[in-house]
Amino acid sequence: MTWLVEILLPLLDNDGRPFGHETFAPVREELVDRFGGLTAFTRSPAEGVWDEGGDRSRDEIVIFEVMADELDRRWWREYREALERRFRQDEIVVRAREVERL
């Protein structure tokens, strides 16, 4: 089995300003260097919507995904925390699921 790990990254900072290429490029390089490849869904941003105590919040996101033979949870937790600092976010979603290559 293989792990598919998805990272949901915001396109805009908390003040509504877009993150530039210089913010995303290092993430791409880090993931390619560690996992040997990457798929980035950047053409049509996805939209996240959630309820915060009666107020609706929205985010436009891009999704980076990698495939890994093993899931190093400690590394991913530390990487997620670094991304949260880099993107100045309270939380960045990193999710993983086992997939079978056909």
Secondary structure, 3 states (H helix, E strand, C coil): CEEEEEEEEECECCCCCECCHHHHHHHHHHHHHHHCCCEEEEEEEEEEEEEECCEEEEEEEEEEEEEECCCCHHHHHHHHHHHHHHCCCCCCEEEEEEECCC
